Amino acid sequence: MPIRQTDEKLLKRAEELKKESHRIIDELGIFNILKKISEPYLIGSAENGLMVGRDIDIESYMDKFDIDKVLDLLKGLALIPTIQKVQFNNFRELRQDYLKTRRRFPHGYYIGLRSIQPSGVWKIDIWFGEKGIPLSDYKTPDSSKITKKQKAAILRIKNLWLAKEGGYKDEVNSIDIYKAVLEHGIMDEDNFRAYIKK
């Protein structure tokens, strides 16, 4: 069960995680590897600083889908010293949209990495898409346009809904929380729970 923390602690922790996430990406040279076949972009909480866990999201756009080029990257990624795990999933040609846990996944290729750092295990999710076709229909909110009160609410809800195994409960993800707070004025877990039920 996540521990309830003060808003100030959550905000401070989020900033620390953001700084470390950027350091890890630079240190591992992930973008240099991805740029060999695509244009990578840091997205999600590592970009906007609304982090509660060690989770980095990247979208990388290719001129044209090419599964061979993506697979060719796996060896190089696996040889990075701190990388313990490399996982590939084909969510483009081989969909399982009838599974509740897969319906919202982008139509693209996925590489998942686990990096062992002094602070713990970091999860790095990389989604490959095709230029001109967004992998998601939701744009990550710009943190400079979010008030401190909204940031605290997002972090509070994220922290309380984060499951022990590192995922969100009841198929809720960060986008659900961003929309609830920024578009519907939800500021606490009880109201968020009611919002999700609707």
C-alpha positions in Angstrom: 0.0 0.0 0.0 1.5 3.4 -1.0 2.4 5.6 1.9 0.5 8.9 2.1 3.0 11.8 1.8 2.7 15.6 2.1 2.3 17.6 -1.0 5.8 19.2 -0.5 7.4 15.7 -0.3 5.6 14.5 -3.4 6.7 17.6 -5.4 10.3 17.3 -4.2 10.4 13.6 -4.9 8.9 14.2 -8.4 11.6 16.7 -9.2 14.4 14.4 -8.0 13.0 11.5 -10.1 12.8 13.8 -13.2 16.5 14.8 -12.8 17.5 11.2 -12.3 15.5 10.0 -15.3 17.2 12.5 -17.5 20.6 11.5 -16.2 19.9 7.8 -16.8 18.8 8.5 -20.4 21.9 10.5 -21.1 24.2 8.0 -19.3 22.8 5.0 -21.1 22.9 6.8 -24.5 19.4 5.5 -25.3 18.6 8.4 -27.6 21.8 8.0 -29.6 20.9 4.3 -30.2 17.3 5.1 -31.2 18.3 7.9 -33.5 20.0 5.3 -35.8 16.5 4.3 -37.0 14.0 6.9 -35.7 13.3 10.2 -34.0 12.9 9.7 -30.2 10.9 11.9 -27.8 10.8 11.8 -24.1 7.1 11.8 -23.1 5.0 11.3 -20.0 6.0 12.0 -16.4 9.7 12.0 -17.1 9.1 14.9 -19.5 6.6 16.9 -17.4 8.1 16.0 -14.0 4.9 14.5 -12.5 6.8 11.3 -11.4 6.0 9.0 -8.5 7.9 6.0 -9.8 11.1 4.9 -11.6 9.4 4.8 -15.0 10.6 6.5 -18.3 8.4 6.7 -21.4 9.8 7.3 -24.9 8.1 7.5 -28.3 10.3 7.0 -31.3 9.0 7.6 -34.9 10.3 5.9 -38.0 10.0 7.0 -41.6 8.4 3.7 -42.2 7.6 0.8 -39.9 10.4 -1.8 -40.1 10.4 -4.6 -37.6 13.9 -5.7 -38.7 15.5 -2.4 -37.8 13.8 -2.4 -34.4 15.0 -6.0 -33.7 18.5 -5.0 -34.7 18.7 -2.6 -31.8 18.0 -5.3 -29.2 21.6 -6.6 -29.0 23.1 -3.1 -28.5 20.6 -2.3 -25.8 21.2 -5.6 -24.0 25.0 -4.8 -23.9 24.6 -1.5 -22.0 26.2 -2.3 -18.6 23.2 -1.5 -16.3 20.6 -3.1 -18.5 19.3 -6.3 -16.9 16.3 -7.0 -19.2 15.3 -6.3 -22.8 11.8 -7.2 -24.0 10.2 -6.9 -27.4 6.5 -6.9 -28.2 4.7 -6.6 -31.5 1.6 -4.6 -30.9 1.3 -3.5 -34.5 0.6 -6.7 -36.5 -0.2 -9.0 -33.6 -2.9 -7.3 -31.5 -5.0 -8.8 -28.7 -7.5 -5.9 -28.3 -10.0 -8.2 -26.7 -7.8 -8.3 -23.6 -8.8 -5.5 -21.2 -5.1 -4.8 -20.4 -4.2 -4.4 -24.1 -7.0 -2.3 -25.6 -5.3 1.1 -24.9 -1.9 0.1 -26.1 -0.5 1.9 -29.2 -0.4 0.2 -32.6 3.4 -0.1 -32.7 6.5 -2.0 -31.7 7.5 -2.0 -28.1 10.9 -2.4 -26.4 10.9 -2.6 -22.6 14.1 -2.1 -20.7 15.1 -2.6 -17.0 18.1 -0.7 -15.8 19.7 -1.5 -12.4 20.7 1.8 -10.8 21.9 2.6 -7.3 18.5 4.0 -6.6 16.7 0.9 -7.7 15.2 -0.7 -10.8 14.2 1.7 -13.6 11.6 0.7 -16.2 12.1 2.3 -19.7 9.2 1.9 -22.1 10.0 2.6 -25.8 7.2 2.7 -28.4 8.0 2.8 -32.1 5.5 4.5 -34.4 5.5 5.9 -37.9 6.1 9.6 -38.6 3.0 11.6 -39.1 0.8 9.1 -37.1 0.8 9.9 -33.3 1.0 6.8 -31.1 -1.4 8.4 -28.7 -4.3 10.8 -29.2 -3.5 12.5 -25.9 -0.7 15.1 -25.6 1.3 15.0 -22.4 0.5 18.1 -20.4 3.1 20.9 -20.3 4.1 21.2 -16.7 4.7 25.0 -17.0 0.9 25.4 -17.6 -0.1 23.3 -14.6 -0.5 25.1 -11.2 1.3 23.8 -8.1 -2.0 22.8 -6.6 -2.9 20.7 -9.7 0.6 19.1 -9.7 0.2 18.2 -6.1 -3.3 16.7 -6.8 -1.9 14.6 -9.7 1.0 13.3 -7.7 -1.2 12.6 -4.7 -3.7 10.5 -6.8 -0.9 8.8 -8.7 0.9 7.9 -5.5 -2.2 6.4 -3.9 -3.3 4.5 -7.0 0.1 3.1 -7.7 0.0 -0.7 -7.1 2.8 -2.6 -5.3 3.9 -4.3 -8.5 4.5 -0.9 -10.1 1.3 -0.6 -12.1 -2.0 1.3 -11.6 -5.0 -0.3 -10.1 -8.2 -1.1 -12.1 -6.5 -0.4 -15.5 -6.1 3.3 -14.6 -3.2 5.1 -16.1 -1.5 8.5 -15.9 -3.6 9.9 -18.7 -6.8 9.2 -16.7 -5.4 11.1 -13.8 -4.2 14.0 -15.9 -7.7 14.3 -17.5 -9.4 14.1 -14.2 -7.4 16.9 -12.6 -6.8 19.2 -15.5 -10.1 18.8 -17.4 -12.6 18.0 -14.6 -11.1 19.6 -11.5 -10.7 16.4 -9.5 -8.4 17.1 -6.6 -8.5 14.0 -4.3 -8.6 10.2 -4.4 -12.3 9.9 -3.3 -13.5 12.1 -6.1 -11.2 10.4 -8.5 -12.6 7.0 -7.6 -16.2 8.4 -8.3 -14.9 9.9 -11.6 -13.4 6.6 -12.8 -16.6 4.7 -12.0 -18.6 7.0 -14.3 
